[in-house]
Amino acid sequence: MKIIKKLSQIFLIVIFLTSCKTSLRKDSPIINPEDNFNANTYSEKKIMEIKFSCGDDGISEYLEDGWIILKEDSQEKICTWKSIPATKDCDMEKDKGCKITKPDKIGEEKIYLLEKQF
């Protein structure tokens, strides 16, 4: 019984010792980023999404600033809402429950995906 107990302790110690690997530091060559830098091929790009709705259109300011349109999309959007009484004898100031809100003007929302290189 003592032999089994000793063997199990030795076995556990061996397992613990072999499971922990030592960290070997390998000397790798340091790459100097300045040597590989080519100013002609490197350029940073910025991408931005802007939205204009209900007749507003300020895209020309961005185009003059050097932005390029990658994608243009448009969708219908409600520009203004109006409140109307639900019945003829409804007083909208006193009774808020009889007020119905519905779209007044429907316009278009334009979504632009822009890109600029620096």
Contacts in CASP RR format, 6 or more apart in sequence:
PFRMAT RR
TARGET T0000
AUTHOR 0000-0000-0000
METHOD contacts of the structure
MODEL  1
MKIIKKLSQIFLIVIFLTSCKTSLRKDSPIINPEDNFNANTYSEKKIMEI
KFSCGDDGISEYLEDGWIILKEDSQEKICTWKSIPATKDCDMEKDKGCKI
TKPDKIGEEKIYLLEKQF
43 117 0 8 1.000
43 118 0 8 1.000
44 117 0 8 1.000
44 118 0 8 1.000
45 115 0 8 1.000
45 116 0 8 1.000
45 117 0 8 1.000
45 118 0 8 1.000
46 115 0 8 1.000
46 116 0 8 1.000
46 118 0 8 1.000
47 70 0 8 1.000
47 113 0 8 1.000
47 114 0 8 1.000
47 115 0 8 1.000
48 67 0 8 1.000
48 113 0 8 1.000
48 114 0 8 1.000
48 115 0 8 1.000
48 116 0 8 1.000
49 111 0 8 1.000
49 112 0 8 1.000
49 113 0 8 1.000
49 114 0 8 1.000
50 59 0 8 1.000
50 62 0 8 1.000
50 111 0 8 1.000
50 112 0 8 1.000
50 114 0 8 1.000
51 109 0 8 1.000
51 110 0 8 1.000
51 111 0 8 1.000
51 112 0 8 1.000
52 58 0 8 1.000
52 59 0 8 1.000
52 109 0 8 1.000
52 110 0 8 1.000
52 112 0 8 1.000
53 77 0 8 1.000
53 79 0 8 1.000
53 107 0 8 1.000
53 108 0 8 1.000
53 109 0 8 1.000
53 110 0 8 1.000
54 77 0 8 1.000
54 79 0 8 1.000
54 105 0 8 1.000
54 107 0 8 1.000
54 108 0 8 1.000
54 109 0 8 1.000
55 107 0 8 1.000
55 108 0 8 1.000
57 110 0 8 1.000
59 69 0 8 1.000
59 110 0 8 1.000
59 112 0 8 1.000
62 112 0 8 1.000
62 114 0 8 1.000
63 69 0 8 1.000
65 116 0 8 1.000
66 116 0 8 1.000
67 114 0 8 1.000
67 115 0 8 1.000
67 116 0 8 1.000
68 114 0 8 1.000
68 115 0 8 1.000
68 116 0 8 1.000
69 112 0 8 1.000
69 113 0 8 1.000
69 114 0 8 1.000
70 113 0 8 1.000
70 114 0 8 1.000
70 115 0 8 1.000
71 112 0 8 1.000
71 113 0 8 1.000
72 110 0 8 1.000
72 111 0 8 1.000
72 112 0 8 1.000
72 113 0 8 1.000
73 110 0 8 1.000
73 111 0 8 1.000
74 108 0 8 1.000
74 109 0 8 1.000
74 110 0 8 1.000
74 111 0 8 1.000
75 108 0 8 1.000
75 109 0 8 1.000
75 111 0 8 1.000
76 106 0 8 1.000
76 107 0 8 1.000
76 108 0 8 1.000
76 109 0 8 1.000
77 106 0 8 1.000
77 107 0 8 1.000
77 108 0 8 1.000
77 109 0 8 1.000
78 103 0 8 1.000
78 104 0 8 1.000
78 105 0 8 1.000
78 106 0 8 1.000
78 107 0 8 1.000
79 104 0 8 1.000
79 105 0 8 1.000
79 106 0 8 1.000
79 107 0 8 1.000
80 103 0 8 1.000
80 104 0 8 1.000
80 105 0 8 1.000
81 101 0 8 1.000
81 102 0 8 1.000
81 103 0 8 1.000
81 104 0 8 1.000
82 101 0 8 1.000
82 102 0 8 1.000
82 103 0 8 1.000
82 104 0 8 1.000
83 92 0 8 1.000
83 99 0 8 1.000
83 100 0 8 1.000
83 101 0 8 1.000
84 99 0 8 1.000
84 100 0 8 1.000
84 102 0 8 1.000
85 91 0 8 1.000
85 92 0 8 1.000
85 98 0 8 1.000
85 99 0 8 1.000
85 100 0 8 1.000
86 97 0 8 1.000
86 98 0 8 1.000
86 99 0 8 1.000
86 100 0 8 1.000
87 98 0 8 1.000
90 98 0 8 1.000
90 99 0 8 1.000
91 98 0 8 1.000
92 98 0 8 1.000
92 99 0 8 1.000
END
